[in-house]
Amino acid sequence: MSQKYICTVCEYIYDPAVGDPDSGIVAGTAFEDILDDWKCPDCGVSKEDFEVYEKN
């Protein structure tokens, strides 16, 4: 199972199982495989503002 990532600004969670269809990221795409110019679909920050999501 691929790792989920969370936006440190708005807490949007990128789930590889879902992808980001509105941005052309198909389901099954690992976060590492997303192009560096991808932006958070909720707040627009860069990929650099995401970190590994760890469930508590």
C-alpha positions as CSV (number, residue, x, y, z in Angstrom):
1,M,0.0,0.0,0.0
2,S,1.3,3.4,-1.0
3,Q,2.0,6.1,1.6
4,K,-0.5,8.9,2.1
5,Y,0.7,12.5,2.3
6,I,-0.8,15.5,4.1
7,C,-0.7,19.2,3.2
8,T,0.9,21.1,6.1
9,V,-1.1,24.2,5.3
10,C,-4.7,23.0,4.8
11,E,-4.5,19.3,5.9
12,Y,-5.6,17.9,2.5
13,I,-4.6,14.3,2.3
14,Y,-3.3,12.9,-0.9
15,D,-4.3,9.2,-1.1
16,P,-2.6,7.3,-4.0
17,A,-5.5,4.9,-4.1
18,V,-7.7,7.9,-5.2
19,G,-5.2,10.1,-6.9
20,D,-6.3,13.7,-7.9
21,P,-8.5,13.2,-11.0
22,D,-9.3,16.9,-11.2
23,S,-5.6,17.6,-11.8
24,G,-5.1,14.6,-14.1
25,I,-3.4,12.4,-11.5
26,V,-4.9,8.9,-11.9
27,A,-5.7,6.5,-9.1
28,G,-2.7,4.4,-8.2
29,T,-0.1,7.2,-8.7
30,A,2.4,7.3,-5.9
31,F,3.1,10.8,-4.4
32,E,6.7,10.4,-5.5
33,D,5.6,10.0,-9.1
34,I,3.6,13.3,-9.2
35,L,5.4,16.1,-11.1
36,D,7.1,18.7,-9.0
37,D,4.8,21.5,-10.3
38,W,1.7,19.8,-8.9
39,K,-0.3,22.0,-6.5
40,C,-2.5,21.1,-3.5
41,P,-6.0,21.0,-5.0
42,D,-7.5,22.6,-1.9
43,C,-5.1,25.5,-1.1
44,G,-2.7,25.7,-4.0
45,V,0.6,25.2,-2.2
46,S,3.4,23.3,-3.8
47,K,4.3,19.6,-3.4
48,E,7.1,20.7,-1.0
49,D,4.5,21.6,1.6
50,F,3.4,18.0,2.0
51,E,4.7,15.5,4.5
52,V,4.1,11.8,5.2
53,Y,0.7,11.3,6.8
54,E,0.8,9.1,9.9
55,K,-2.5,8.1,11.4
56,N,-2.6,8.6,15.2
